[in-house]
Amino acid sequence: MKMDVILLGAGVGRRYDSHNITYKPLLSLGDKKIWEYTFEFFERNSYIDKIILVVPPEQMFAFEGAKKSKKEVIIVEGGDTREISLLNGLSKVSTDKVIVHDLVRPFLKNKFLKNLIEGIKNFDSVSTAIPSVSTIAIAKGNLVEDMPLRENLFDLQTPQAFDTKKLIEVHKSLSSNKIQLEKHKDPSRLMYEAGYKTLLVEGSPDLFKITYKKDIYLAEKMVSEIKNSQKLIEISEILEEFKKGKPIILIDDENRENEGDLMIPAEIITPEIVNFMMSNCKGLICVPLTSDKAEKLNLRLINNAKLSEYPKDTPFFTNMIDAKNTESGVSSYDRYLTIKKIVNPSSKEEDFRVPGHTFPLIARDGGLATRQGHTEASVDLCKLGGYKPIAVICEIIKDDGEMARLPDLCDFAEEFNLKISSIEKIQEFLKNG
């Protein structure tokens, strides 16, 4: 499902500094402006079709650079109220469903967006929310009329998702009644009170809105923590991940394929990791191995092709195989059994069926000293860890079918608690010891 997103940034920031008006989206945060973190998240997200920036008329020039994006970007003049700004943004939406988000909530994660998109398939309004930490009293004057249970209270956040047509209808029906519109600040509440189905999905304290000066200090700390988590790990850290039974993301040079593979030594592969590769990485599950192992199993390149005939000299597929002790060979468990049969030192050609569903790759003799690819890197990494020189790798593909690049891989790593390293790190280690 493709959706447009409205990024609301038309407020003038009166609460940020009581003495001065501060336009918060243009404040520096780390090495970027606040708005750039939010914009770049949606820019690289495959669910998003068009980005609509709603900003004050006097600040529109500051966002012209956003139009260089590969996505369609429209800059819209904001209004005196959030409601008018939202209506201005809605006038540019062309998708049936729309996401609304505050430009100064920069710490987004893919899982929030996925939850919204799943929810909006069956609901008219979906909002991220976190349990309230406050006790609320409903009162008239000084007289308390009700004190709702805290467990029934939630703080709404953005991003939110809506049925575009219904949200426009609700806003237009209230636009002539300024008192009522002022009362209903949040569009989720508007939709709920208009009788539309409304869903709350899990939010996070990290989705806070930068409102006060103290919020900038917290945001700076979070940016620092995110940068640390995205650092490429060293070989010793990779081997620690393997000891825990966890795969890593292995990236190559941006001037080469500029892609990332999930990688783990074949000796420690599990059915669960194979299933994760099939479900979340979505690429081909391949088994890099040495030429000696390929010769023992009588694995040959398809049609006796020459390595030099492939792009970037990729040592591509041998005959695809299944272990004979599998059923169809397609399931994650069958592929796991095939991989374990490849690893088994006593296995021979007769233990496999051809054609099959597991894809061996023959690494170049000499490893990374000969060719700087994922195939050679994963085999060399297995050797460094004391494992048999047989790996399992799978390309990571985005939901829109495009290959994941580094920013996407960082999002993927954060979502699934994975570490990232590079072929270059392995090369440096092998060179310098």
N, C-alpha and C positions, 0 to 999 in steps of 0.2 A: 504494500500500500504506500503510495507516494502522497505526501502532504506538504502544503505550504506552512511556513512558520512566520509568525509575527513577533518581532523582538521589540518590546516596548521600552523606550528610553527617552520619553518626552518630559519627565519630571525635572524640576529645577534644583532639587537637592537642598531644600530649606532646612531639613532636619540634620543634615550632615554638619553644618556650621551655622550656628545661630546668628553669627555676625556677618557672614558673607554667603552669597548664593554660589554653590559649587556644583558644576555639572559633572556628576560622578562617572559616567561612562568613559570620559576622557582622562580620568586620573590614572597615573602610572601604577602598575602592579607587577613587580618583577621587571622583566624586560619588555613588557607589552602594556597597552592600555587595557583597562578592565573590559571594554566592549569586545576587544579582539579575541579574548578567551572564549566568550560566548559565541561570537560569530563563527570562529574557526571550528568549534565543535559541530555546529549545524552544517557548515560548509562541507565538511568531510563525511557527513552522515548520509548513508545511502537511502534512508527513508525520506529525506527532504528534497522537495522539488524546487521551490522558490523561497527566497529569504526576503522578508519585508521589514525594513528598519523604520521605526516610527520615532522621530527625534524632533527637537525644537527647531523651528525654521532658521534661527540664527546659528545653529550648529550643523546644518545639513552638509555644508562644504567639508566638514571634518571627516565625513564618511564616504566621500567620493571614491577613495581607494578600494572600497569593498566591491565596487562594480567590476573590478578586474577578476573577480571570482569566476570559476567555470560554471557555477550555478547562476541562474537569473537572480539579480538583486535589484530591488526597488526601494528607493529612499522616499519616505512619506513624511509630510509635515504633521507634527503632533498638535493636539488641541490643548485647551486650558485644563481639561480634566482627563483622567485615565480612560473614562468611558468614551469620550470624543476621540481620543487617540486610537482606541481600539477599533471604533467604527471606521476611522480613516484607513486603518490597516486592513480591515475586513473588506473594504471596497476594492482592494487589489488582489484578493485571494481568488484562485481559480480552481482549487481542489474541493472535493465534497467535505473533507475533514480538514481541520486546521489546528495547529499547535500555537499556543500563546505562551510567551516566556518573557521574564524581565531581563533586560540587557545587563543589569548589574547583579545577576546571580550567575557567576562565572564557572562554578564547579559542578559541571554536569557529568553524568555517566551514561553509558549506553543502556544500562539496565532500566533506568528511569524511562527512557524514550520507548524501549520495547514494551514495558508495562502499559504505557499510555496507548500505544498503537494496538496492542491486543485488546485493551479495554474499550476503545472507541469503536471497535467492530460491532459491539453489541449494546453500547450505551450512547446517549446523546452528549454526555459531559463527563470528563474524567479529569481528576486533579490529583497531583501528588500531595501527600499530607503526612505529618508526623503527630504522634500523641502529644497532647498539650501537657505542659508541666505546671500549669497554673490552676488554681482553684477559682472558678468563675461564679460570680453572684449576679443574678438578674434582679434589678431593683428599679423602683420608681421613687425618685428622690433618694431619701436615706432608708427607705423601707425595702428590705429584701423580700422578693416574691418567690425566688427559686434559686437553688444551688445545684446545678446539674453535676452528676458524678463525673469525676475527672476522666475515668476510663471511657466515657462517652464523648469526650471532647478532643478535637483534632485541630492543629494549626495547618491551614492550607498553604501550599507553596505553588510555585510554577517550576517546571512546565505543566501546562494543562492542555487538554485536547477537547475539541468540540465539533459537533455537526455544524458546518459553516452556515448553511441556510437557516437553521433554527436559532443559532446565536444572533444572526443579523436581525431576524424577526423579533426576538425578545428585546434587543437593544432599541430597535426602531419603535416598538410599541411603548417603550418607557421614555424615549427621548423628549417627548413633549411634557413629561411630568418631572421637572428637575428635582423636586423634593424626594420623590420615590427613587429616582435614579441615584441620587446622592446617598440614599439609605442603603442601596444594594451595591456596594463597591465591587465585590468580586463577581466575575462572570459566572463562576460555578454556582454561586448562590442565586443569581438571576435565573439560570437554567433550572435549578432545583425548584424554586418557588413558582416557576412557570409550568411546572408539572412534568418536566422532562427527566428521563432516567439519568441518575448521576451516580458515578462510582468514584471511590477513593482508592488510590493505590499507594504503595509504600514510597515515602519520600526519605529524606535524610537531613540531619542537622547541617551537613555540608552544603545543602542547597540554600543557605542563608542569603538574604538580600543585603548588599552593602548599603546600609542606611546611615550609620553614624561613623565617626572617626575611629572608634574602637574596632569597628568591623574591618577596617583596612589592615590593622595590625594582625588580626586573625587570618585574613586573606593572604598576607605576606608569608606567614608561617606555613599555610597550606600549600602555597606555590613552591616554597622551598622543599617541603616534604614530597610533593609530586615529582619535582625534578630529581630528587634523590632516588625515588622509586623507579624512575625511568632510565637511570644510568645503566649502561651496558656492563654486565657483570664479568668478572675475571674468570679464568679457567678454574681456579680453586673453588669459586662459588658455584660454577656449573657442576663440578663433581659432587659438591655437597647436595645440590638439588637431585642428582641422580641417586645418591645414597638414600634420599628420602623417597625414592621411587617416582619422582616428578619429572616430567619433560621440561624442556626449555624452548624458547623461541629463538631461532637462529636466523639472523639477517645477513644479507650480502651487501656489496657496495651499491650505492645509489646510481652509479654510472654503469652498473652491470644490469642484473635483472631487477634490483631494488625490490626484492620480495622477502618474505619471511616464512620459514617452515617450522612447524612444531617438530621437535626432534628428541629422541630418546634411544639409548642402546637397546638393541633387540633382545638382549638377555633379560632385561627387566620390564619388557612390555607386558601389559595386562589386557584382558578383554575390555575393561572399563576405559583404558586409554585409547584403544582402537575405536571404541564406540564414540568417545569424545572427538577423535579426529574426524570420523564420519559425520557426526552431528553438527559440530561447531567449526571445524577448520574447512571442511567441504572440498578440499582438494583431493588429489590422488594419493593413496597411501602406498609409499614406495619403500623398498628395502635395499639401501646401498650396501654393497659388499665388495670384497676384494676380487681381483681377477682369478686368484687361486681358488677361492670358494666357488666362483662361477664355473670354473673349469671342472672342479670335482663334481658339481651337479649337472654338468654338461649344459649350462645356460649359454645361449648364443644370442647375439643381437638379432632383432626381427629382420627377416629377409637377408640376413648376412650383410646388413648395411655397414658402412664405414663410419667411425666416430666423427670424422671431419665433415660428414654430410649434414650433421645436425647443427642448429643454431647454437653459437657460443660453444661449439664442440661438446655438447651435452652427451655424456655416455648414457644414451637413452635406454628404453626398455629392452630387456631380453624377452624371451617368450614368457607370457604371463602364466603363472602356475597356481595350482591348489594342491595342498597335501591330500593324499588319498584317504586319510582318516577323517576328512570333512564331509559334510552333506553337499549343499550346493556350492559352498565356497564363498558365498556372498556375505553372509552375516558377519557381524563383528567378531563373534566367537570363532567362526570358521577361519577368518583371516588371522586371528590370533594363533590358532593351531598351525596354520601354514607358516607363519613367521617363526614359531618355536621349532617347527620341523626343519626350517632352513638353518637355524642356529645349532641344532643338534649335530655334533661332529660326526656321528655315525650315519647321518642321512646320505642317501644316494639318489641318483636320477630316477630310479624306479619308484621312489616314495611320492612322486608328484604327478599330477595330471596336467596336460597341456591341450588347449588353452585353459587359463584359470582366471583368478580375480586379484591376485597379489602380484605386484610389479617390482621385480628385482632390478637394481641399477648397478652397473659395473663401474666402480671407481677407477680412475686412472692410476696406474702404478706410479709410485712417488708421491701420491696424495696431493696436498695443497701446494707442494713445490712444483707440481706439474700443471695443475688446473685449480682455479680458485672458485669451486662450485660447492653447493650444499652437499652433493654426493661425497666428494673428497673430504670436506670439512667434518661431516658426521662420522665417517670412518676413522679419520685421524683422532677425533674427539673420543671415540670409543677406545682407541688404543691408549690415549692419555689417561683414561679412567681405569685401565686394567680390564676392560671388557673385551669380548671377542669383537673383531673388526666388522661388525654387522650392525646396522642402525635401522631405525624406522623413522621416516620423515613424511610430512604431509603439508602441502601448501595451505596457507590461510587465505581464504577468499571472503570478501565482504558479502553482505546480504543481497547487494544488487548485482553480484556476479563478477565484479571487478576485483583485481588482485589487491590485497591489503598492503599499503605502504607504511612507512614508519609511524606516522601519527595514528593510523588505524591500528597498527600492531601494539602501540602503547595503550590504546583504549582496550584492546583485546586482552592484553596482559593484566591490566588493572581489574577488568571484569572477572577474570578467572584465576587471579592470584598466581601469575606466572612470571618468570624472570626472562630477560632478554639479553642475548649476547650476539657477537658478530663473528663472521668468518675472519675478519681482520684481527680480532683478538686472538684467535687460534693461531693464525700465521705469526703474529708477534711472539707468542709464547714458544712456538716451535723454533723460531729464529734465535730468540734470546735465551731460551731455556728457563 
